[in-house]
């Protein structure tokens, strides 16, 4: 049974909130390259040209990069789910095309696959 309008709207609002939270978190450690695709570049504070300053900058960059990549991947999943809502394909498994369980979507609104395929 396809998602009813109320449930779909609740899931969409959950996705929009998650998008805002992810963009806020990313904004602390990265700058947006393309907000439509969720592409960001890791940033670091420019401390100076001193050798120790450069080492600190590199350390800050290497600490931020994996966090940025994880947040970026999550944001891209959210953006893709919002696109699927707009196209009318949201809630269907990308592998088997069967409906994704509502409980799974409520737990993870950006889910792309059903439990069996996931």
N, CA, C and O atoms as CSV, one atom per row, in Angstrom:
chain,resi,resn,atom,element,x,y,z
A,1,UNK,N,N,0.838,-1.171,0.000
A,1,UNK,CA,C,0.000,0.000,0.000
A,1,UNK,C,C,0.890,1.244,0.000
A,1,UNK,O,O,1.734,1.387,0.884
A,2,UNK,N,N,0.722,2.138,-0.961
A,2,UNK,CA,C,1.545,3.344,-1.036
A,2,UNK,C,C,1.381,4.210,0.215
A,2,UNK,O,O,0.380,4.118,0.925
A,3,UNK,N,N,2.369,5.037,0.465
A,3,UNK,CA,C,2.330,5.932,1.619
A,3,UNK,C,C,1.168,6.914,1.489
A,3,UNK,O,O,0.921,7.464,0.416
A,4,UNK,N,N,0.460,7.124,2.598
A,4,UNK,CA,C,-0.603,8.124,2.554
A,4,UNK,C,C,0.037,9.514,2.619
A,4,UNK,O,O,1.195,9.658,3.013
A,5,UNK,N,N,-0.729,10.527,2.230
A,5,UNK,CA,C,-0.205,11.891,2.122
A,5,UNK,C,C,0.338,12.401,3.452
A,5,UNK,O,O,1.365,13.079,3.482
A,6,UNK,N,N,-0.336,12.083,4.543
A,6,UNK,CA,C,0.088,12.559,5.865
A,6,UNK,C,C,1.454,11.968,6.230
A,6,UNK,O,O,2.350,12.694,6.659
A,7,UNK,N,N,1.609,10.664,6.063
A,7,UNK,CA,C,2.872,10.006,6.386
A,7,UNK,C,C,3.981,10.518,5.480
A,7,UNK,O,O,5.095,10.770,5.940
A,8,UNK,N,N,3.683,10.671,4.201
A,8,UNK,CA,C,4.669,11.180,3.258
A,8,UNK,C,C,5.120,12.586,3.658
A,8,UNK,O,O,6.310,12.893,3.601
A,9,UNK,N,N,4.187,13.432,4.057
A,9,UNK,CA,C,4.526,14.798,4.477
A,9,UNK,C,C,5.371,14.777,5.753
A,9,UNK,O,O,6.313,15.560,5.884
A,10,UNK,N,N,5.041,13.887,6.693
A,10,UNK,CA,C,5.833,13.758,7.922
A,10,UNK,C,C,7.261,13.334,7.597
A,10,UNK,O,O,8.214,13.868,8.164
A,11,UNK,N,N,7.410,12.378,6.688
A,11,UNK,CA,C,8.742,11.914,6.297
A,11,UNK,C,C,9.508,13.023,5.569
A,11,UNK,O,O,10.710,13.188,5.775
A,12,UNK,N,N,8.818,13.771,4.730
A,12,UNK,CA,C,9.455,14.882,4.024
A,12,UNK,C,C,9.945,15.931,5.018
A,12,UNK,O,O,11.059,16.437,4.884
A,13,UNK,N,N,9.121,16.261,6.014
A,13,UNK,CA,C,9.529,17.245,7.016
A,13,UNK,C,C,10.731,16.733,7.821
A,13,UNK,O,O,11.622,17.504,8.175
A,14,UNK,N,N,10.746,15.448,8.100
A,14,UNK,CA,C,11.884,14.845,8.801
A,14,UNK,C,C,13.158,14.967,7.959
A,14,UNK,O,O,14.229,15.280,8.479
A,15,UNK,N,N,13.027,14.718,6.664
A,15,UNK,CA,C,14.167,14.853,5.754
A,15,UNK,C,C,14.649,16.297,5.669
A,15,UNK,O,O,15.855,16.547,5.661
A,16,UNK,N,N,13.725,17.244,5.606
A,16,UNK,CA,C,14.098,18.659,5.534
A,16,UNK,C,C,14.810,19.109,6.812
A,16,UNK,O,O,15.759,19.890,6.753
A,17,UNK,N,N,14.351,18.614,7.970
A,17,UNK,CA,C,15.014,18.937,9.228
A,17,UNK,C,C,16.424,18.351,9.240
A,17,UNK,O,O,17.385,19.020,9.621
A,18,UNK,N,N,16.532,17.095,8.818
A,18,UNK,CA,C,17.844,16.453,8.776
A,18,UNK,C,C,18.774,17.201,7.819
A,18,UNK,O,O,19.958,17.373,8.109
A,19,UNK,N,N,18.242,17.643,6.684
A,19,UNK,CA,C,19.037,18.424,5.730
A,19,UNK,C,C,19.582,19.676,6.406
A,19,UNK,O,O,20.767,19.985,6.279
A,20,UNK,N,N,18.732,20.389,7.116
A,20,UNK,CA,C,19.162,21.605,7.817
A,20,UNK,C,C,20.223,21.318,8.860
A,20,UNK,O,O,21.201,22.056,8.973
A,21,UNK,N,N,20.038,20.249,9.624
A,21,UNK,CA,C,21.012,19.880,10.653
A,21,UNK,C,C,22.359,19.517,10.032
A,21,UNK,O,O,23.408,19.924,10.530
A,22,UNK,N,N,22.325,18.753,8.947
A,22,UNK,CA,C,23.569,18.349,8.280
A,22,UNK,C,C,24.284,19.558,7.675
A,22,UNK,O,O,25.504,19.679,7.781
A,23,UNK,N,N,23.525,20.446,7.045
A,23,UNK,CA,C,24.138,21.639,6.449
A,23,UNK,C,C,24.756,22.524,7.530
A,23,UNK,O,O,25.813,23.118,7.317
A,24,UNK,N,N,24.104,22.612,8.682
A,24,UNK,CA,C,24.648,23.401,9.794
A,24,UNK,C,C,25.957,22.779,10.293
A,24,UNK,O,O,26.941,23.486,10.512
A,25,UNK,N,N,25.961,21.463,10.469
A,25,UNK,CA,C,27.170,20.780,10.927
A,25,UNK,C,C,28.294,20.904,9.908
A,25,UNK,O,O,29.446,21.148,10.268
A,26,UNK,N,N,27.954,20.734,8.640
A,26,UNK,CA,C,28.966,20.871,7.585
A,26,UNK,C,C,29.527,22.285,7.533
A,26,UNK,O,O,30.719,22.477,7.292
A,27,UNK,N,N,28.669,23.274,7.760
A,27,UNK,CA,C,29.096,24.663,7.709
A,27,UNK,C,C,30.165,25.006,8.728
A,27,UNK,O,O,30.884,25.991,8.562
A,28,UNK,N,N,30.279,24.209,9.780
A,28,UNK,CA,C,31.286,24.441,10.810
A,28,UNK,C,C,32.676,23.981,10.388
A,28,UNK,O,O,33.679,24.474,10.902
A,29,UNK,N,N,32.737,23.024,9.441
A,29,UNK,CA,C,34.046,22.459,9.068
A,29,UNK,C,C,34.319,22.481,7.571
A,29,UNK,O,O,35.391,22.076,7.123
A,30,UNK,N,N,33.340,22.960,6.794
A,30,UNK,CA,C,33.495,22.919,5.336
A,30,UNK,C,C,32.731,24.082,4.711
A,30,UNK,O,O,31.891,24.721,5.344
A,31,UNK,N,N,33.055,24.328,3.453
A,31,UNK,CA,C,32.308,25.346,2.711
A,31,UNK,C,C,31.598,24.662,1.550
A,31,UNK,O,O,32.131,23.730,0.947
A,32,UNK,N,N,30.384,25.133,1.238
A,32,UNK,CA,C,29.637,24.500,0.156
A,32,UNK,C,C,30.251,24.791,-1.203
A,32,UNK,O,O,30.636,25.921,-1.502
A,33,UNK,N,N,30.335,23.744,-2.023
A,33,UNK,CA,C,30.769,23.875,-3.408
A,33,UNK,C,C,29.524,23.935,-4.283
A,33,UNK,O,O,29.416,24.770,-5.181
A,34,UNK,N,N,28.579,23.026,-4.002
A,34,UNK,CA,C,27.322,22.972,-4.739
A,34,UNK,C,C,26.252,22.448,-3.789
A,34,UNK,O,O,26.174,21.246,-3.535
A,35,UNK,N,N,25.432,23.349,-3.266
A,35,UNK,CA,C,24.413,22.955,-2.285
A,35,UNK,C,C,23.361,22.027,-2.866
A,35,UNK,O,O,22.777,21.223,-2.139
A,36,UNK,N,N,23.109,22.126,-4.172
A,36,UNK,CA,C,22.092,21.272,-4.789
A,36,UNK,C,C,22.499,19.806,-4.756
A,36,UNK,O,O,21.649,18.923,-4.641
A,37,UNK,N,N,23.809,19.546,-4.859
A,37,UNK,CA,C,24.286,18.168,-4.851
A,37,UNK,C,C,24.854,17.765,-3.492
A,37,UNK,O,O,25.205,16.603,-3.287
A,38,UNK,N,N,24.946,18.716,-2.564
A,38,UNK,CA,C,25.497,18.412,-1.248
A,38,UNK,C,C,26.998,18.267,-1.260
A,38,UNK,O,O,27.557,17.536,-0.443
A,39,UNK,N,N,27.663,18.955,-2.176
A,39,UNK,CA,C,29.121,18.870,-2.294
A,39,UNK,C,C,29.769,19.973,-1.466
A,39,UNK,O,O,29.453,21.150,-1.635
A,40,UNK,N,N,30.672,19.591,-0.573
A,40,UNK,CA,C,31.368,20.523,0.307
A,40,UNK,C,C,32.864,20.269,0.238
A,40,UNK,O,O,33.302,19.179,-0.132
A,41,UNK,N,N,33.648,21.285,0.595
A,41,UNK,CA,C,35.095,21.155,0.726
A,41,UNK,C,C,35.482,21.440,2.165
A,41,UNK,O,O,35.043,22.431,2.748
A,42,UNK,N,N,36.306,20.571,2.739
A,42,UNK,CA,C,36.774,20.750,4.096
A,42,UNK,C,C,37.604,22.017,4.204
A,42,UNK,O,O,38.405,22.323,3.322
A,43,UNK,N,N,37.408,22.746,5.282
A,43,UNK,CA,C,38.176,23.966,5.521
A,43,UNK,C,C,38.994,23.801,6.798
A,43,UNK,O,O,38.776,22.879,7.584
A,44,UNK,N,N,39.919,24.699,6.977
A,44,UNK,CA,C,40.699,24.746,8.204
A,44,UNK,C,C,41.133,26.184,8.418
A,44,UNK,O,O,41.216,26.975,7.478
A,45,UNK,N,N,41.402,26.499,9.654
A,45,UNK,CA,C,41.807,27.853,10.004
A,45,UNK,C,C,43.234,28.099,9.528
A,45,UNK,O,O,44.125,27.288,9.780
A,46,UNK,N,N,43.449,29.214,8.842
A,46,UNK,CA,C,44.784,29.578,8.387
A,46,UNK,C,C,45.500,30.251,9.551
A,46,UNK,O,O,45.226,31.407,9.873
A,47,UNK,N,N,46.416,29.522,10.179
A,47,UNK,CA,C,47.078,30.008,11.382
A,47,UNK,C,C,48.344,30.804,11.099
A,47,UNK,O,O,48.794,31.580,11.941
A,48,UNK,N,N,48.911,30.616,9.927
A,48,UNK,CA,C,50.138,31.339,9.593
A,48,UNK,C,C,51.096,30.476,8.814
A,48,UNK,O,O,50.749,29.383,8.366
A,49,UNK,N,N,52.302,30.974,8.656
A,49,UNK,CA,C,53.294,30.273,7.846
A,49,UNK,C,C,54.353,29.569,8.682
A,49,UNK,O,O,55.222,28.887,8.137
A,50,UNK,N,N,54.290,29.726,9.973
A,50,UNK,CA,C,55.234,29.059,10.871
A,50,UNK,C,C,55.083,27.542,10.726
A,50,UNK,O,O,53.986,27.044,10.470
A,51,UNK,N,N,56.150,26.838,10.885
A,51,UNK,CA,C,56.141,25.368,10.734
A,51,UNK,C,C,55.119,24.700,11.658
A,51,UNK,O,O,54.394,23.798,11.240
A,52,UNK,N,N,55.068,25.145,12.906
A,52,UNK,CA,C,54.106,24.581,13.855
A,52,UNK,C,C,52.669,24.927,13.460
A,52,UNK,O,O,51.756,24.116,13.616
A,53,UNK,N,N,52.485,26.156,12.942
A,53,UNK,CA,C,51.165,26.548,12.477
A,53,UNK,C,C,50.721,25.660,11.320
A,53,UNK,O,O,49.573,25.220,11.266
A,54,UNK,N,N,51.637,25.405,10.406
A,54,UNK,CA,C,51.316,24.547,9.258
A,54,UNK,C,C,50.964,23.131,9.709
A,54,UNK,O,O,50.046,22.509,9.175
A,55,UNK,N,N,51.698,22.634,10.689
A,55,UNK,CA,C,51.419,21.293,11.206
A,55,UNK,C,C,50.035,21.249,11.845
A,55,UNK,O,O,49.300,20.275,11.680
A,56,UNK,N,N,49.682,22.306,12.573
A,56,UNK,CA,C,48.355,22.378,13.197
A,56,UNK,C,C,47.262,22.442,12.136
A,56,UNK,O,O,46.222,21.800,12.283
A,57,UNK,N,N,47.483,23.204,11.073
A,57,UNK,CA,C,46.518,23.297,9.980
A,57,UNK,C,C,46.296,21.939,9.332
A,57,UNK,O,O,45.161,21.552,9.055
A,58,UNK,N,N,47.391,21.218,9.090
A,58,UNK,CA,C,47.293,19.888,8.472
A,58,UNK,C,C,46.542,18.936,9.395
A,58,UNK,O,O,45.708,18.154,8.940
A,59,UNK,N,N,46.834,19.002,10.676
A,59,UNK,CA,C,46.156,18.140,11.641
A,59,UNK,C,C,44.659,18.454,11.674
A,59,UNK,O,O,43.831,17.543,11.697
A,60,UNK,N,N,44.320,19.733,11.676
A,60,UNK,CA,C,42.924,20.146,11.677
A,60,UNK,C,C,42.214,19.651,10.409
A,60,UNK,O,O,41.085,19.167,10.477
A,61,UNK,N,N,42.873,19.773,9.272
A,61,UNK,CA,C,42.300,19.315,8.000
A,61,UNK,C,C,42.071,17.811,8.026
A,61,UNK,O,O,40.997,17.337,7.655
A,62,UNK,N,N,43.083,17.053,8.465
A,62,UNK,CA,C,42.945,15.594,8.465
A,62,UNK,C,C,41.920,15.121,9.491
A,62,UNK,O,O,41.328,14.055,9.322
A,63,UNK,N,N,41.701,15.901,10.556
A,63,UNK,CA,C,40.644,15.569,11.515
A,63,UNK,C,C,39.264,15.858,10.926
A,63,UNK,O,O,38.323,15.097,11.147
A,64,UNK,N,N,39.142,16.950,10.181
A,64,UNK,CA,C,37.851,17.365,9.641
A,64,UNK,C,C,37.426,16.578,8.409
A,64,UNK,O,O,36.232,16.379,8.186
A,65,UNK,N,N,38.382,16.130,7.611
A,65,UNK,CA,C,38.050,15.490,6.337
A,65,UNK,C,C,37.131,14.280,6.475
A,65,UNK,O,O,36.115,14.232,5.782
A,66,UNK,N,N,37.430,13.297,7.332
A,66,UNK,CA,C,36.519,12.145,7.411
A,66,UNK,C,C,35.132,12.522,7.934
A,66,UNK,O,O,34.132,11.937,7.519
A,67,UNK,N,N,35.071,13.491,8.838
A,67,UNK,CA,C,33.784,13.952,9.352
A,67,UNK,C,C,33.000,14.608,8.222
A,67,UNK,O,O,31.812,14.342,8.046
A,68,UNK,N,N,33.671,15.466,7.458
A,68,UNK,CA,C,33.029,16.141,6.329
A,68,UNK,C,C,32.512,15.134,5.315
A,68,UNK,O,O,31.396,15.281,4.818
A,69,UNK,N,N,33.295,14.121,5.002
A,69,UNK,CA,C,32.884,13.124,4.016
A,69,UNK,C,C,31.647,12.348,4.483
A,69,UNK,O,O,30.749,12.069,3.689
A,70,UNK,N,N,31.604,12.004,5.766
A,70,UNK,CA,C,30.458,11.282,6.315
A,70,UNK,C,C,29.204,12.153,6.297
A,70,UNK,O,O,28.136,11.708,5.877
A,71,UNK,N,N,29.342,13.404,6.759
A,71,UNK,CA,C,28.201,14.320,6.753
A,71,UNK,C,C,27.725,14.587,5.333
A,71,UNK,O,O,26.523,14.641,5.072
A,72,UNK,N,N,28.675,14.755,4.415
A,72,UNK,CA,C,28.345,15.010,3.014
A,72,UNK,C,C,27.579,13.833,2.410
A,72,UNK,O,O,26.598,14.026,1.692
A,73,UNK,N,N,28.030,12.622,2.705
A,73,UNK,CA,C,27.348,11.425,2.193
A,73,UNK,C,C,25.921,11.351,2.735
A,73,UNK,O,O,24.990,11.036,1.995
A,74,UNK,N,N,25.750,11.640,4.022
A,74,UNK,CA,C,24.420,11.627,4.620
A,74,UNK,C,C,23.534,12.696,3.986
A,74,UNK,O,O,22.363,12.445,3.699
A,75,UNK,N,N,24.089,13.886,3.767
A,75,UNK,CA,C,23.328,14.968,3.132
A,75,UNK,C,C,22.914,14.576,1.722
A,75,UNK,O,O,21.782,14.834,1.313
A,76,UNK,N,N,23.809,13.964,0.986
A,76,UNK,CA,C,23.479,13.549,-0.379
A,76,UNK,C,C,22.360,12.510,-0.385
A,76,UNK,O,O,21.512,12.526,-1.277
A,77,UNK,N,N,22.345,11.611,0.593
A,77,UNK,CA,C,21.261,10.623,0.705
A,77,UNK,C,C,19.928,11.314,0.981
A,77,UNK,O,O,18.897,10.935,0.426
A,78,UNK,N,N,19.958,12.325,1.838
A,78,UNK,CA,C,18.744,13.084,2.150
A,78,UNK,C,C,18.252,13.819,0.905
A,78,UNK,O,O,17.060,13.792,0.599
A,79,UNK,N,N,19.158,14.472,0.189
A,79,UNK,CA,C,18.782,15.203,-1.022
A,79,UNK,C,C,18.200,14.264,-2.073
A,79,UNK,O,O,17.244,14.620,-2.761
A,80,UNK,N,N,18.768,13.075,-2.201
A,80,UNK,CA,C,18.249,12.085,-3.147
A,80,UNK,C,C,16.843,11.635,-2.734
A,80,UNK,O,O,15.971,11.471,-3.587
A,81,UNK,N,N,16.623,11.437,-1.437
A,81,UNK,CA,C,15.291,11.042,-0.964
A,81,UNK,C,C,14.269,12.131,-1.268
A,81,UNK,O,O,13.145,11.832,-1.671
A,82,UNK,N,N,14.652,13.393,-1.079
A,82,UNK,CA,C,13.743,14.500,-1.396
A,82,UNK,C,C,13.437,14.541,-2.893
A,82,UNK,O,O,12.314,14.861,-3.284
A,83,UNK,N,N,14.414,14.225,-3.724
A,83,UNK,CA,C,14.171,14.162,-5.169
A,83,UNK,C,C,13.201,13.039,-5.505
A,83,UNK,O,O,12.336,13.194,-6.367
A,84,UNK,N,N,13.349,11.894,-4.814
A,84,UNK,CA,C,12.440,10.771,-5.057
A,84,UNK,C,C,11.013,11.128,-4.661
A,84,UNK,O,O,10.062,10.688,-5.307
A,85,UNK,N,N,10.857,11.918,-3.606
A,85,UNK,CA,C,9.517,12.365,-3.214
A,85,UNK,C,C,8.920,13.195,-4.343
A,85,UNK,O,O,7.765,12.999,-4.719
A,86,UNK,N,N,9.707,14.118,-4.880
A,86,UNK,CA,C,9.227,14.981,-5.964
A,86,UNK,C,C,8.870,14.178,-7.219
A,86,UNK,O,O,7.914,14.507,-7.921
A,87,UNK,N,N,9.645,13.123,-7.497
A,87,UNK,CA,C,9.412,12.310,-8.702
A,87,UNK,C,C,8.323,11.259,-8.495
A,87,UNK,O,O,7.858,10.646,-9.455
A,88,UNK,N,N,7.917,11.051,-7.237
A,88,UNK,CA,C,6.900,10.042,-6.957
A,88,UNK,C,C,7.456,8.638,-6.845
A,88,UNK,O,O,6.693,7.674,-6.899
A,89,UNK,N,N,8.759,8.494,-6.690
A,89,UNK,CA,C,9.372,7.169,-6.569
A,89,UNK,C,C,9.830,6.877,-5.140
A,89,UNK,O,O,10.429,5.833,-4.878
A,90,UNK,N,N,9.554,7.781,-4.236
A,90,UNK,CA,C,9.970,7.612,-2.838
A,90,UNK,C,C,9.203,6.465,-2.203
A,90,UNK,O,O,8.011,6.278,-2.449
A,91,UNK,N,N,9.910,5.702,-1.381
A,91,UNK,CA,C,9.262,4.615,-0.654
A,91,UNK,C,C,9.310,3.276,-1.366
A,91,UNK,O,O,8.741,2.291,-0.895
A,92,UNK,N,N,9.996,3.242,-2.512
A,92,UNK,CA,C,10.148,1.990,-3.258
A,92,UNK,C,C,11.623,1.605,-3.309
A,92,UNK,O,O,12.485,2.452,-3.545
A,93,UNK,N,N,11.903,0.336,-3.088
A,93,UNK,CA,C,13.267,-0.188,-3.073
A,93,UNK,C,C,13.933,0.007,-4.431
A,93,UNK,O,O,13.348,-0.299,-5.470
A,94,UNK,N,N,15.144,0.512,-4.411
A,94,UNK,CA,C,15.870,0.728,-5.663
A,94,UNK,C,C,16.353,-0.576,-6.288
A,94,UNK,O,O,16.705,-0.604,-7.467
A,95,UNK,N,N,16.372,-1.664,-5.502
A,95,UNK,CA,C,16.811,-2.949,-6.046
A,95,UNK,C,C,15.648,-3.775,-6.590
A,95,UNK,O,O,15.659,-4.188,-7.749
A,96,UNK,N,N,14.641,-4.012,-5.740
A,96,UNK,CA,C,13.544,-4.910,-6.136
A,96,UNK,C,C,12.261,-4.165,-6.510
A,96,UNK,O,O,11.298,-4.789,-6.956
A,97,UNK,N,N,12.232,-2.855,-6.336
A,97,UNK,CA,C,11.100,-1.983,-6.653
A,97,UNK,C,C,9.857,-2.243,-5.794
A,97,UNK,O,O,8.787,-1.704,-6.077
A,98,UNK,N,N,9.990,-3.058,-4.757
A,98,UNK,CA,C,8.872,-3.262,-3.836
A,98,UNK,C,C,8.853,-2.104,-2.837
A,98,UNK,O,O,9.840,-1.386,-2.672
A,99,UNK,N,N,7.710,-1.943,-2.178
A,99,UNK,CA,C,7.585,-0.866,-1.200
A,99,UNK,C,C,8.516,-1.101,-0.013
A,99,UNK,O,O,8.672,-2.222,0.470
A,100,UNK,N,N,9.123,-0.016,0.438
A,100,UNK,CA,C,9.932,-0.053,1.652
A,100,UNK,C,C,8.973,0.080,2.828
A,100,UNK,O,O,8.060,0.905,2.797
A,101,UNK,N,N,9.176,-0.721,3.853
A,101,UNK,CA,C,8.305,-0.720,5.013
A,101,UNK,C,C,8.276,0.672,5.646
A,101,UNK,O,O,9.312,1.327,5.761
A,102,UNK,N,N,7.085,1.121,6.056
A,102,UNK,CA,C,6.915,2.442,6.665
A,102,UNK,C,C,7.774,2.571,7.916
A,102,UNK,O,O,8.340,3.634,8.171
A,103,UNK,N,N,7.877,1.497,8.699
A,103,UNK,CA,C,8.692,1.529,9.915
A,103,UNK,C,C,10.153,1.830,9.570
A,103,UNK,O,O,10.827,2.576,10.280
A,104,UNK,N,N,10.624,1.245,8.485
A,104,UNK,CA,C,12.018,1.494,8.056
A,104,UNK,C,C,12.181,2.952,7.634
A,104,UNK,O,O,13.175,3.592,7.980
A,105,UNK,N,N,11.216,3.474,6.894
A,105,UNK,CA,C,11.296,4.868,6.452
A,105,UNK,C,C,11.216,5.833,7.630
A,105,UNK,O,O,11.876,6.872,7.628
A,106,UNK,N,N,10.418,5.497,8.626
A,106,UNK,CA,C,10.338,6.354,9.806
A,106,UNK,C,C,11.647,6.338,10.583
A,106,UNK,O,O,12.053,7.355,11.145
A,107,UNK,N,N,12.307,5.183,10.615
A,107,UNK,CA,C,13.595,5.079,11.305
A,107,UNK,C,C,14.717,5.716,10.497
A,107,UNK,O,O,15.649,6.294,11.057
A,108,UNK,N,N,14.618,5.605,9.169
A,108,UNK,CA,C,15.634,6.159,8.274
A,108,UNK,C,C,14.941,6.682,7.019
A,108,UNK,O,O,14.822,5.967,6.024
A,109,UNK,N,N,14.482,7.941,7.072
A,109,UNK,CA,C,13.710,8.481,5.945
A,109,UNK,C,C,14.447,8.507,4.621
A,109,UNK,O,O,13.808,8.603,3.574
A,110,UNK,N,N,15.766,8.426,4.631
A,110,UNK,CA,C,16.509,8.442,3.363
A,110,UNK,C,C,16.827,7.037,2.858
A,110,UNK,O,O,17.621,6.873,1.931
A,111,UNK,N,N,16.203,6.017,3.472
A,111,UNK,CA,C,16.451,4.631,3.042
A,111,UNK,C,C,16.128,4.454,1.563
A,111,UNK,O,O,15.098,4.925,1.082
A,112,UNK,N,N,17.009,3.778,0.855
A,112,UNK,CA,C,16.841,3.540,-0.588
A,112,UNK,C,C,16.395,2.121,-0.885
A,112,UNK,O,O,15.933,1.823,-1.987
A,113,UNK,N,N,16.537,1.244,0.108
A,113,UNK,CA,C,16.223,-0.168,-0.118
A,113,UNK,C,C,15.350,-0.713,1.009
A,113,UNK,O,O,15.309,-0.164,2.110
A,114,UNK,N,N,14.658,-1.804,0.704
A,114,UNK,CA,C,13.868,-2.492,1.727
A,114,UNK,C,C,14.807,-3.285,2.627
A,114,UNK,O,O,16.008,-3.373,2.370
A,115,UNK,N,N,14.245,-3.857,3.680
A,115,UNK,CA,C,15.054,-4.604,4.636
A,115,UNK,C,C,15.721,-5.805,3.950
A,115,UNK,O,O,16.888,-6.094,4.217
A,116,UNK,N,N,15.006,-6.495,3.086
A,116,UNK,CA,C,15.554,-7.680,2.413
A,116,UNK,C,C,16.755,-7.333,1.526
A,116,UNK,O,O,17.736,-8.076,1.483
A,117,UNK,N,N,16.672,-6.212,0.826
A,117,UNK,CA,C,17.748,-5.830,-0.096
A,117,UNK,C,C,18.838,-5.014,0.593
A,117,UNK,O,O,19.960,-4.923,0.095
A,118,UNK,N,N,18.507,-4.424,1.734
A,118,UNK,CA,C,19.417,-3.509,2.411
A,118,UNK,C,C,20.536,-4.185,3.068
A,118,UNK,O,O,21.381,-3.530,3.677
